[in-house]
């Protein structure tokens, strides 16, 4: 074999070897690119999931805060309506709108007398002194000190010699009604 033939053969072998190396390099480069793309997709999906989870958490937090705020507003409105109802009732009592004062005082006195048979003092609204005096006289109850108080807005407080007290004032009865009837009024006004 001549030198030219040897050179030619070496060149052909070198070209074949170079093509093999280039093909392997291309295959390796393609593999690296595919892996990089796959890694990017995985990272993208992971980041996307993180953002979605974070967005859902923020949305839930905002929704929860909105629900709490709505409940507070609703609760405040209910309390305001409830208070207004009792303020109006108190004004009706104070102004004695459609109230038979004598009949009311009679019932309250009779109820108090079931607990105190020998009263020593009765406290009434200044407007009710004549009515209570008459009612005590009708029941033959003497020696009872009649005192007045603008604080009780009607009704009476009866006290015995031994210190027992029956508070049948409108103010106290209204306060009791407020606590006893509160849940009933709330249910009736706001049940759906």
C-alpha positions as CSV (number, residue, x, y, z in Angstrom):
1,X,0.0,0.0,0.0
2,X,1.3,3.3,-1.0
3,X,1.5,6.4,1.1
4,X,-1.3,8.0,-0.8
5,X,-3.5,5.0,-0.3
6,X,-2.5,4.9,3.4
7,X,-3.3,8.6,3.8
8,X,-6.6,8.1,2.0
9,X,-7.5,5.2,4.2
10,X,-6.5,7.1,7.4
11,X,-8.5,10.1,6.2
12,X,-11.6,7.9,5.5
13,X,-11.2,6.2,8.9
14,X,-10.8,9.7,10.5
15,X,-13.9,11.0,8.7
16,X,-15.9,8.0,9.8
17,X,-14.6,8.4,13.4
18,X,-15.3,12.1,13.3
19,X,-18.9,11.5,12.0
20,X,-19.4,8.9,14.8
21,X,-18.1,11.4,17.4
22,X,-20.3,14.1,15.9
23,X,-23.4,11.8,15.9
24,X,-22.7,10.8,19.5
25,X,-22.2,14.5,20.5
26,X,-25.5,15.4,18.7
27,X,-27.3,12.5,20.5
28,X,-25.8,13.6,23.8
29,X,-26.7,17.3,23.1
30,X,-30.3,16.2,22.2
31,X,-30.5,14.2,25.4
32,X,-29.2,17.1,27.5
33,X,-31.7,19.5,25.8
34,X,-34.6,17.0,26.4
35,X,-33.6,16.6,30.0
36,X,-33.3,20.4,30.4
37,X,-36.7,20.8,28.9
38,X,-38.2,18.1,31.1
39,X,-36.5,19.7,34.1
40,X,-37.9,23.1,33.1
41,X,-41.4,21.6,32.7
42,X,-41.2,20.0,36.1
43,X,-39.9,23.2,37.7
44,X,-42.7,25.1,35.9
45,X,-45.4,22.7,37.1
46,X,-44.0,22.9,40.7
47,X,-43.9,26.7,40.6
48,X,-47.4,26.7,39.1
49,X,-48.7,24.4,41.8
50,X,-47.0,26.6,44.5
51,X,-48.7,29.8,43.0
52,X,-52.0,28.0,42.8
53,X,-51.8,26.8,46.4
54,X,-50.8,30.2,47.6
55,X,-53.6,31.9,45.6
56,X,-56.1,29.4,47.0
57,X,-54.9,30.1,50.6
58,X,-55.1,33.9,50.0
59,X,-58.6,33.5,48.5
60,X,-59.7,31.4,51.5
61,X,-58.3,33.9,53.9
62,X,-60.1,36.8,52.2
63,X,-63.3,34.8,52.1
64,X,-63.0,33.9,55.7
65,X,-62.3,37.5,56.7
66,X,-65.3,38.6,54.6
67,X,-67.5,36.0,56.3
68,X,-66.4,37.2,59.8
69,X,-66.9,40.8,58.8
70,X,-70.4,40.0,57.4
71,X,-71.3,38.2,60.6
72,X,-70.1,41.1,62.7
73,X,-72.1,43.5,60.6
74,X,-75.2,41.3,60.8
75,X,-74.8,40.8,64.5
76,X,-74.4,44.5,65.1
77,X,-77.5,45.3,63.0
78,X,-79.5,42.7,64.9
79,X,-78.3,44.1,68.2
80,X,-79.2,47.6,67.0
81,X,-82.7,46.5,66.0
82,X,-83.1,44.6,69.3
83,X,-82.0,47.6,71.3
84,X,-84.3,49.9,69.3
85,X,-87.3,47.6,70.0
86,X,-86.7,47.7,73.8
87,X,-86.0,51.5,73.7
88,X,-89.4,52.0,71.9
89,X,-91.1,49.7,74.4
90,X,-89.5,51.7,77.3
91,X,-90.8,54.9,75.7
92,X,-94.3,53.5,75.4
93,X,-94.1,52.6,79.1
94,X,-92.6,56.0,80.2
95,X,-95.3,57.8,78.2
96,X,-97.9,55.3,79.3
97,X,-99.3,54.9,75.9
98,X,-102.5,52.6,76.1
99,X,-101.6,51.5,79.6
100,X,-104.3,51.1,82.2
101,X,-102.1,52.3,85.1
102,X,-104.5,51.4,87.8
103,X,-105.1,47.9,86.5
104,X,-101.3,47.4,86.0
105,X,-100.5,48.6,89.5
106,X,-103.2,46.4,90.9
107,X,-101.8,43.3,89.3
108,X,-98.2,44.2,90.3
109,X,-99.2,44.9,93.9
110,X,-101.3,41.7,94.2
111,X,-98.3,39.7,92.8
112,X,-95.9,41.3,95.2
113,X,-98.3,40.7,98.2
114,X,-98.1,36.9,97.5
115,X,-94.5,37.2,98.6
116,X,-94.7,39.9,101.2
117,X,-97.8,39.9,103.4
118,X,-96.9,42.8,105.7
119,X,-95.2,45.5,103.6
120,X,-93.5,48.4,105.3
121,X,-92.6,50.4,102.3
122,X,-93.6,50.8,98.7
123,X,-91.6,52.7,96.1
124,X,-93.5,54.0,93.0
125,X,-93.1,56.5,90.2
126,X,-94.2,60.0,91.4
127,X,-97.2,59.8,89.0
128,X,-98.5,56.7,90.7
129,X,-98.7,57.9,94.4
130,X,-102.4,58.4,94.3
131,X,-103.1,55.1,92.6
132,X,-100.9,53.1,95.1
133,X,-102.5,54.9,98.1
134,X,-105.9,53.9,96.8
135,X,-104.9,50.3,96.1
136,X,-103.4,49.9,99.6
137,X,-106.5,51.3,101.2
138,X,-108.7,48.9,99.2
139,X,-106.7,46.0,100.7
140,X,-106.8,47.4,104.2
141,X,-103.0,47.8,104.3
142,X,-102.0,50.6,106.6
143,X,-98.7,52.0,107.9
144,X,-96.9,51.6,104.6
145,X,-94.4,54.4,103.7
146,X,-94.9,55.5,100.1
147,X,-91.7,56.7,98.5
148,X,-91.1,57.9,95.0
149,X,-88.4,57.3,92.4
150,X,-88.2,58.5,88.9
151,X,-85.8,55.6,88.1
152,X,-88.5,52.8,88.1
153,X,-90.6,54.4,85.3
154,X,-93.7,52.8,86.8
155,X,-94.7,49.7,88.6
156,X,-93.6,49.3,92.2
157,X,-91.0,47.9,94.6
158,X,-92.5,46.4,97.8
159,X,-90.4,45.9,100.9
160,X,-91.2,44.0,104.1
161,X,-90.3,44.8,107.7
162,X,-87.7,42.0,107.6
163,X,-85.9,43.4,104.6
164,X,-87.4,41.2,101.8
165,X,-88.0,43.1,98.6
166,X,-90.1,42.4,95.5
167,X,-89.1,44.5,92.6
168,X,-92.1,44.8,90.3
169,X,-91.0,48.0,88.7
170,X,-91.6,48.4,84.9
171,X,-87.8,48.9,84.5
172,X,-86.9,45.6,86.2
173,X,-89.7,43.7,84.4
174,X,-88.6,45.2,81.1
175,X,-85.0,44.1,81.8
176,X,-86.2,40.6,82.7
177,X,-88.3,40.5,79.5
178,X,-85.3,41.6,77.5
179,X,-83.1,38.7,78.8
180,X,-85.9,36.1,78.8
181,X,-87.5,37.1,75.4
182,X,-84.2,38.0,73.7
183,X,-83.6,34.7,72.0
184,X,-87.3,34.4,71.0
185,X,-87.4,37.9,69.5
186,X,-84.1,37.2,67.7
187,X,-85.4,33.9,66.2
188,X,-88.7,35.5,65.2
189,X,-87.1,38.5,63.5
190,X,-84.2,36.8,61.8
191,X,-85.0,33.1,61.2
192,X,-85.2,32.1,57.6
